[in-house]
């Protein structure tokens, strides 16, 4: 009996729709509501609606998407990493390889706080610093030595042998180094001229030269020789430029000027020719 009643109900519903379809108004049951449109109008099917077998309309669920997992970054512990600490008129640098940390130059007396963001960027702190290299004896490069050594109780300080006596060291002795010595896997390059004991640091594997003031970054993004106004012996300084041009590196870091990244040693070689070295 129930089945017959349901069948009559469906039949009556079809007849109702048929009769109304003959007039000026079309009526459709959509989702349990009645919608109508006049003659000549056709209701556009909703592309988000799909029919279920019962004949009632339902809204299709939105498509699901699966986001790919974020890429993982692995830091090679053997790769030399560096950050510049811009101190206004001069720059210092922080270098990290494996579990060793080097600071090259220390700026003026108040530079420790200004250098800290460079350590933070490399994921280290002052207690991790084991090497403090001074490229030369001028105050804008060694003035912060006492504060840096105080912040880094295990650090050893280094400077070119001919400059050591001129550098004030209130905490512990400075280790003298010369051309060819090794500090944290970087080679010491003797680059006298700007000062008698000026040194630079070279890493062959990383293609990196830390030049101190033996070279200067030019305003146009190129490379200049050391300033004559502050250089003790320009003849020696020019020969040091030539010595630096005999190695191959992509990046050179200066005490003054923006780092040059890309074909750096070729630019140094061009400068050596220009200077007549």
KEKE-3310 file (N, C-alpha, C; in steps of 0.2 Angstrom, whole numbers, plus 5000, padded with zeros to 4 digits):
npx = (5004:5010:5020:5012:5006:5017:5020:5009:5011:5023:5018:5008:5016:5023:5013:5009:5020:5021:5009:5010:5021:5016:5010:5013:5023:5037:5041:5052:5058:5070:5082:5073:5066:5056:5058:5056:5054:5050:5042:5052:5064:5077:5083:5099:5109:5117:5134:5140:5131:5125:5116:5107:5103:5090:5083:5084:5092:5109:5123:5139:5153:5167:5182:5196:5213:5230:5243:5260:5274:5284:5300:5315:5330:5347:5361:5378:5390:5404:5405:5411:5403:5398:5395:5392:5396:5391:5398:5395:5406:5416:5419:5416:5419:5410:5414:5410:5414:5410:5411:5418:5422:5426:5431:5434:5443:5438:5432:5428:5428:5415:5409:5404:5391:5385:5390:5384:5372:5376:5382:5371:5364:5371:5368:5376:5385:5394:5402:5405:5415:5431:5442:5450:5454:5465:5466:5475:5484:5477:5466:5452:5450:5455:5450:5440:5445:5447:5434:5429:5437:5434:5420:5422:5428:5437:5443:5457:5468:5474:5487:5496:5514:5522:5514:5510:5516:5511:5498:5486:5483:5473:5469:5474:5489:5493:5493:5506:5506:5511:5513:5506:5503:5490:5474:5460:5458:5459:5469:5483:5487:5500:5499:5507:5509:5498:5498:5513:5512:5501:5488:5478:5464:5462:5451:5452:5443:5430:5431:5434:5440:5446:5450:5453:5460:5468:5463:5449:5432:5424:5413:5405:5403:5414:5432:5445:5462:5471:5469:5479:5481:5480:5489:5504:5515:5515:5520:5523:5510:5504:5511:5506:5492:5494:5499:5488:5480:5484:5477:5462:5446:5429:5422:5426:5429:5429:5436:5431:5418:5407:5405:5411:5404:5406:5416:5427:5441:5446:5443:5452:5464:5463:5464:5477:5484:5481:5486:5499:5506)
npy = (4994:5006:5007:5009:5022:5030:5029:5035:5048:5052:5051:5061:5072:5073:5076:5088:5096:5095:5101:5114:5117:5120:5132:5150:5150:5142:5130:5124:5112:5114:5108:5107:5119:5132:5138:5150:5155:5166:5165:5160:5161:5152:5142:5142:5128:5124:5122:5117:5109:5092:5078:5067:5049:5049:5060:5072:5087:5091:5100:5099:5093:5103:5102:5093:5097:5092:5099:5100:5094:5106:5110:5103:5110:5107:5110:5110:5105:5106:5117:5133:5147:5164:5180:5197:5210:5226:5240:5254:5264:5255:5237:5221:5203:5188:5171:5154:5137:5120:5116:5128:5145:5161:5177:5191:5205:5219:5231:5247:5253:5251:5241:5228:5225:5229:5219:5207:5203:5197:5186:5180:5177:5167:5157:5156:5161:5173:5165:5154:5158:5155:5161:5176:5186:5199:5210:5221:5234:5246:5258:5257:5244:5236:5242:5237:5225:5221:5221:5211:5200:5198:5195:5183:5171:5160:5163:5165:5177:5184:5191:5200:5197:5208:5219:5216:5221:5234:5234:5236:5226:5221:5210:5196:5188:5192:5181:5179:5179:5173:5174:5161:5153:5144:5146:5140:5133:5142:5151:5161:5176:5185:5202:5215:5233:5243:5243:5238:5224:5219:5207:5195:5184:5168:5156:5142:5132:5137:5148:5161:5177:5187:5203:5213:5229:5229:5229:5239:5241:5248:5263:5260:5246:5239:5235:5243:5249:5250:5265:5279:5289:5283:5273:5265:5261:5262:5255:5242:5239:5238:5227:5218:5217:5211:5199:5194:5193:5181:5170:5160:5165:5168:5177:5192:5201:5216:5228:5241:5246:5238:5220:5210:5199:5186:5182:5188:5187:5189:5203:5208:5204:5212:5224:5224:5224:5237:5245:5243:5233)
npz = (5000:5004:4995:4983:4986:4986:4973:4967:4972:4965:4952:4952:4955:4943:4933:4938:4935:4922:4917:4922:4914:4902:4902:4904:4913:4920:4932:4944:4955:4966:4976:4986:4986:4977:4961:4948:4931:4917:4901:4888:4895:4901:4914:4919:4921:4937:4938:4949:4954:4956:4951:4962:4963:4968:4963:4968:4970:4975:4982:4975:4984:4987:4978:4984:4988:4990:4998:4993:5002:5011:5004:5010:5017:5017:5025:5020:5030:5028:5019:5017:5025:5025:5032:5031:5041:5042:5047:5046:5040:5038:5036:5044:5044:5046:5047:5044:5046:5047:5064:5067:5069:5063:5064:5055:5056:5067:5068:5075:5093:5098:5091:5093:5097:5085:5076:5080:5074:5062:5066:5072:5060:5054:5063:5075:5090:5100:5109:5102:5093:5088:5081:5078:5066:5061:5048:5047:5055:5057:5066:5063:5060:5070:5082:5090:5096:5109:5115:5107:5110:5123:5123:5117:5124:5121:5109:5098:5093:5078:5067:5054:5055:5054:5058:5071:5083:5083:5087:5099:5113:5125:5132:5128:5121:5103:5090:5078:5060:5044:5026:5018:5029:5039:5044:5051:5040:5030:5019:5023:5015:5011:5010:5009:5010:5010:5024:5033:5038:5032:5029:5019:5017:5010:5003:4994:4990:4992:4984:4988:4993:5006:5007:5016:5017:5006:4994:4987:4986:4972:4969:4958:4958:4955:4957:4966:4968:4984:4994:4991:5000:5013:5013:5016:5008:4992:4981:4986:4988:4976:4970:4979:4974:4962:4966:4972:4961:4955:4960:4959:4961:4965:4973:4982:4997:5005:5016:5014:5005:4994:4993:4980:4969:4959:4946:4952:4953:4940:4938:4948:4942:4930:4936:4941:4929:4925:4935:4932:4937)
capx = (5000:5014:5023:5007:5005:5023:5020:5004:5014:5027:5014:5005:5021:5025:5008:5009:5025:5019:5003:5013:5026:5012:5008:5018:5028:5040:5042:5056:5059:5078:5084:5067:5063:5053:5060:5052:5056:5045:5042:5058:5069:5079:5087:5106:5111:5123:5139:5142:5126:5124:5109:5108:5098:5083:5080:5085:5099:5113:5129:5145:5158:5173:5188:5201:5219:5235:5249:5266:5277:5290:5307:5320:5336:5352:5367:5384:5395:5410:5405:5412:5398:5400:5390:5395:5394:5392:5398:5395:5412:5420:5415:5420:5415:5410:5415:5409:5414:5409:5409:5423:5419:5431:5429:5439:5442:5434:5429:5430:5427:5408:5406:5402:5383:5383:5392:5380:5367:5380:5383:5364:5362:5374:5367:5381:5386:5401:5405:5407:5421:5438:5448:5449:5459:5465:5470:5480:5484:5473:5461:5445:5449:5457:5448:5435:5448:5447:5428:5427:5440:5430:5414:5424:5434:5441:5446:5464:5469:5480:5488:5503:5519:5525:5509:5508:5518:5507:5491:5485:5479:5472:5467:5479:5493:5491:5498:5509:5506:5514:5511:5506:5500:5483:5469:5453:5457:5460:5477:5485:5491:5504:5498:5509:5509:5493:5503:5519:5510:5494:5487:5472:5463:5460:5449:5451:5437:5424:5432:5433:5446:5444:5455:5455:5461:5473:5458:5443:5426:5423:5406:5402:5403:5420:5437:5450:5467:5471:5469:5485:5481:5481:5494:5511:5520:5510:5524:5522:5503:5503:5513:5501:5487:5496:5499:5481:5477:5487:5473:5456:5440:5423:5420:5431:5426:5433:5435:5428:5415:5402:5408:5410:5402:5406:5422:5431:5449:5447:5443:5458:5469:5463:5466:5484:5487:5479:5491:5506:5510)
capy = (5000:5012:5008:5012:5029:5034:5029:5040:5054:5054:5053:5067:5077:5074:5079:5095:5100:5095:5106:5121:5118:5122:5139:5155:5150:5136:5129:5118:5111:5114:5108:5108:5126:5133:5144:5151:5159:5167:5162:5161:5160:5145:5142:5139:5123:5126:5117:5114:5104:5086:5075:5060:5045:5050:5065:5078:5091:5092:5104:5095:5095:5106:5097:5093:5097:5091:5103:5096:5096:5111:5107:5103:5113:5104:5114:5106:5107:5107:5123:5139:5152:5170:5186:5204:5215:5232:5245:5261:5266:5249:5231:5215:5197:5181:5165:5148:5130:5115:5119:5133:5152:5166:5184:5195:5212:5220:5238:5252:5250:5250:5237:5221:5224:5229:5213:5202:5201:5193:5179:5177:5175:5160:5152:5155:5166:5175:5160:5150:5161:5153:5164:5183:5188:5206:5211:5226:5237:5252:5258:5255:5237:5233:5245:5233:5219:5220:5219:5205:5194:5198:5191:5176:5169:5154:5165:5166:5183:5183:5197:5199:5198:5215:5223:5214:5226:5241:5233:5236:5220:5222:5203:5190:5189:5191:5176:5182:5174:5176:5172:5153:5150:5142:5148:5138:5130:5147:5152:5168:5179:5192:5208:5221:5239:5247:5243:5233:5217:5218:5200:5194:5177:5165:5150:5140:5128:5142:5153:5167:5181:5192:5207:5219:5236:5228:5231:5243:5241:5255:5264:5257:5239:5236:5235:5248:5247:5254:5272:5281:5293:5279:5267:5266:5260:5260:5250:5236:5238:5236:5221:5214:5217:5206:5193:5192:5191:5175:5165:5160:5166:5171:5182:5196:5205:5222:5232:5247:5245:5232:5214:5208:5192:5184:5184:5193:5187:5192:5210:5210:5204:5218:5230:5224:5227:5244:5248:5242:5227)
capz = (5000:5005:4988:4978:4988:4984:4966:4965:4973:4960:4946:4953:4954:4936:4930:4940:4932:4915:4916:4922:4909:4896:4902:4903:4919:4922:4939:4945:4962:4966:4983:4991:4985:4970:4957:4942:4926:4912:4894:4884:4899:4903:4920:4918:4926:4941:4937:4955:4957:4953:4953:4965:4960:4971:4959:4972:4969:4980:4980:4975:4989:4984:4976:4989:4986:4994:4997:4993:5008:5010:5003:5015:5016:5021:5025:5020:5036:5025:5015:5020:5024:5027:5033:5031:5047:5040:5053:5043:5036:5037:5037:5046:5042:5050:5042:5048:5043:5052:5070:5068:5068:5062:5063:5051:5058:5073:5068:5081:5100:5099:5085:5095:5096:5077:5073:5082:5069:5057:5069:5072:5053:5053:5068:5080:5094:5102:5113:5097:5089:5089:5078:5076:5061:5060:5042:5047:5062:5058:5071:5061:5059:5077:5088:5094:5097:5116:5116:5104:5114:5130:5121:5114:5128:5118:5103:5097:5088:5073:5063:5051:5060:5054:5061:5078:5088:5083:5089:5107:5115:5132:5135:5127:5115:5096:5086:5072:5055:5038:5020:5017:5035:5038:5050:5050:5033:5025:5018:5024:5009:5013:5005:5012:5006:5014:5030:5032:5039:5030:5026:5017:5019:5004:5003:4987:4989:4992:4979:4992:4995:5011:5005:5020:5013:5000:4988:4989:4982:4969:4969:4952:4959:4953:4962:4965:4973:4991:4994:4992:5006:5019:5011:5018:5002:4986:4977:4988:4988:4969:4969:4982:4970:4957:4970:4973:4955:4953:4962:4956:4966:4962:4978:4986:5002:5007:5022:5012:4998:4993:4991:4973:4969:4952:4942:4956:4952:4934:4939:4951:4937:4926:4940:4941:4923:4925:4939:4930:4941)
cpx = (5004:5018:5018:5006:5010:5023:5015:5007:5018:5024:5011:5010:5023:5020:5008:5014:5024:5014:5006:5018:5022:5010:5014:5024:5030:5042:5046:5057:5067:5079:5079:5064:5060:5056:5057:5055:5051:5046:5049:5064:5071:5084:5093:5107:5117:5128:5141:5137:5125:5118:5111:5102:5091:5080:5081:5092:5103:5120:5135:5150:5164:5179:5193:5208:5224:5241:5255:5270:5283:5296:5311:5327:5342:5358:5373:5389:5402:5411:5406:5406:5400:5394:5395:5392:5396:5392:5398:5400:5416:5416:5419:5416:5416:5410:5414:5410:5414:5407:5414:5420:5425:5428:5435:5438:5437:5431:5432:5427:5420:5405:5403:5395:5381:5385:5388:5375:5370:5381:5376:5362:5365:5373:5372:5381:5393:5405:5408:5414:5427:5444:5446:5455:5459:5469:5476:5479:5480:5467:5454:5444:5451:5454:5443:5438:5446:5440:5426:5431:5437:5424:5416:5430:5439:5445:5453:5464:5475:5481:5495:5508:5522:5520:5508:5510:5514:5500:5490:5481:5479:5471:5472:5483:5490:5496:5500:5508:5509:5511:5512:5504:5493:5480:5462:5452:5458:5467:5478:5489:5494:5503:5500:5509:5504:5496:5508:5517:5503:5493:5479:5471:5459:5457:5448:5445:5430:5425:5431:5440:5443:5450:5457:5455:5466:5469:5452:5438:5424:5415:5402:5401:5409:5425:5443:5456:5467:5472:5476:5486:5482:5486:5501:5516:5516:5514:5523:5514:5501:5505:5509:5495:5488:5497:5492:5477:5479:5483:5466:5450:5435:5421:5426:5427:5431:5431:5431:5425:5411:5406:5406:5409:5401:5412:5427:5439:5450:5447:5449:5464:5469:5465:5474:5487:5486:5484:5498:5510:5513)
cpy = (5006:5013:5011:5020:5033:5035:5035:5047:5056:5055:5059:5073:5078:5077:5086:5099:5100:5100:5113:5122:5121:5129:5144:5155:5143:5135:5123:5118:5110:5114:5109:5115:5127:5139:5144:5156:5160:5164:5164:5161:5153:5146:5138:5134:5125:5121:5114:5109:5098:5082:5068:5056:5046:5056:5072:5081:5092:5096:5099:5097:5098:5101:5098:5093:5095:5095:5099:5099:5101:5107:5108:5106:5110:5108:5109:5109:5109:5114:5129:5144:5158:5175:5192:5207:5222:5237:5252:5262:5260:5243:5226:5209:5192:5176:5159:5142:5125:5118:5125:5140:5156:5172:5188:5202:5214:5227:5242:5249:5248:5245:5230:5220:5224:5223:5207:5199:5196:5186:5176:5174:5168:5155:5151:5161:5168:5169:5154:5152:5158:5156:5171:5185:5196:5207:5216:5230:5244:5252:5256:5248:5233:5236:5241:5226:5217:5217:5212:5199:5193:5194:5184:5174:5164:5157:5166:5172:5182:5190:5196:5201:5205:5220:5222:5219:5232:5240:5232:5230:5219:5215:5198:5192:5188:5186:5179:5177:5178:5172:5164:5150:5149:5144:5145:5135:5136:5149:5160:5170:5185:5197:5215:5227:5244:5248:5237:5226:5216:5211:5200:5186:5174:5158:5147:5136:5132:5147:5160:5171:5187:5197:5212:5225:5235:5230:5235:5242:5248:5256:5261:5249:5235:5236:5240:5246:5251:5261:5274:5286:5289:5273:5269:5266:5257:5255:5243:5234:5235:5229:5216:5212:5211:5199:5190:5190:5184:5169:5166:5160:5170:5178:5186:5201:5210:5225:5238:5245:5238:5226:5213:5201:5190:5187:5189:5193:5190:5200:5212:5209:5210:5224:5230:5226:5235:5248:5247:5237:5222)
cpz = (5000:4998:4983:4980:4985:4977:4963:4966:4968:4954:4946:4952:4947:4932:4932:4936:4924:4913:4917:4917:4902:4896:4901:4909:4919:4929:4940:4953:4962:4974:4988:4990:4978:4967:4951:4937:4920:4906:4891:4888:4901:4909:4918:4923:4930:4940:4943:4958:4953:4956:4957:4962:4962:4967:4962:4971:4975:4978:4981:4980:4985:4983:4982:4986:4991:4993:4997:4999:5006:5009:5009:5013:5020:5020:5025:5025:5033:5021:5019:5019:5027:5028:5034:5037:5045:5046:5051:5038:5035:5038:5040:5044:5047:5045:5047:5043:5048:5059:5072:5066:5068:5061:5060:5052:5063:5073:5074:5088:5101:5094:5087:5094:5088:5074:5074:5077:5063:5060:5070:5065:5052:5058:5074:5085:5096:5105:5108:5093:5092:5086:5076:5072:5060:5053:5042:5054:5062:5062:5069:5060:5066:5083:5093:5096:5105:5118:5113:5108:5120:5128:5119:5118:5126:5111:5103:5092:5084:5069:5060:5055:5060:5057:5069:5083:5089:5085:5096:5108:5122:5135:5134:5121:5108:5093:5079:5066:5049:5032:5019:5024:5034:5045:5048:5043:5028:5025:5019:5018:5012:5008:5008:5007:5010:5021:5029:5033:5037:5027:5024:5018:5012:5006:4996:4985:4988:4987:4982:4994:5000:5011:5010:5016:5008:4994:4991:4984:4979:4969:4963:4952:4957:4958:4960:4970:4979:4990:4995:4998:5013:5018:5012:5012:4996:4981:4979:4988:4981:4968:4973:4978:4965:4960:4971:4967:4952:4956:4959:4961:4963:4966:4981:4991:5004:5013:5021:5005:4998:4990:4983:4972:4961:4948:4945:4954:4945:4934:4943:4946:4932:4929:4940:4935:4923:4929:4937:4933:4936)
residu = (UNK:UNK:UNK:UNK:UNK:UNK:UNK:UNK:UNK:UNK:UNK:UNK:UNK:UNK:UNK:UNK:UNK:UNK:UNK:UNK:UNK:UNK:UNK:UNK:UNK:UNK:UNK:UNK:UNK:UNK:UNK:UNK:UNK:UNK:UNK:UNK:UNK:UNK:UNK:UNK:UNK:UNK:UNK:UNK:UNK:UNK:UNK:UNK:UNK:UNK:UNK:UNK:UNK:UNK:UNK:UNK:UNK:UNK:UNK:UNK:UNK:UNK:UNK:UNK:UNK:UNK:UNK:UNK:UNK:UNK:UNK:UNK:UNK:UNK:UNK:UNK:UNK:UNK:UNK:UNK:UNK:UNK:UNK:UNK:UNK:UNK:UNK:UNK:UNK:UNK:UNK:UNK:UNK:UNK:UNK:UNK:UNK:UNK:UNK:UNK:UNK:UNK:UNK:UNK:UNK:UNK:UNK:UNK:UNK:UNK:UNK:UNK:UNK:UNK:UNK:UNK:UNK:UNK:UNK:UNK:UNK:UNK:UNK:UNK:UNK:UNK:UNK:UNK:UNK:UNK:UNK:UNK:UNK:UNK:UNK:UNK:UNK:UNK:UNK:UNK:UNK:UNK:UNK:UNK:UNK:UNK:UNK:UNK:UNK:UNK:UNK:UNK:UNK:UNK:UNK:UNK:UNK:UNK:UNK:UNK:UNK:UNK:UNK:UNK:UNK:UNK:UNK:UNK:UNK:UNK:UNK:UNK:UNK:UNK:UNK:UNK:UNK:UNK:UNK:UNK:UNK:UNK:UNK:UNK:UNK:UNK:UNK:UNK:UNK:UNK:UNK:UNK:UNK:UNK:UNK:UNK:UNK:UNK:UNK:UNK:UNK:UNK:UNK:UNK:UNK:UNK:UNK:UNK:UNK:UNK:UNK:UNK:UNK:UNK:UNK:UNK:UNK:UNK:UNK:UNK:UNK:UNK:UNK:UNK:UNK:UNK:UNK:UNK:UNK:UNK:UNK:UNK:UNK:UNK:UNK:UNK:UNK:UNK:UNK:UNK:UNK:UNK:UNK:UNK:UNK:UNK:UNK:UNK:UNK:UNK:UNK:UNK:UNK:UNK:UNK:UNK:UNK:UNK:UNK:UNK:UNK:UNK:UNK:UNK:UNK:UNK:UNK:UNK:UNK:UNK:UNK:UNK:UNK:UNK:UNK:UNK:UNK)
# end
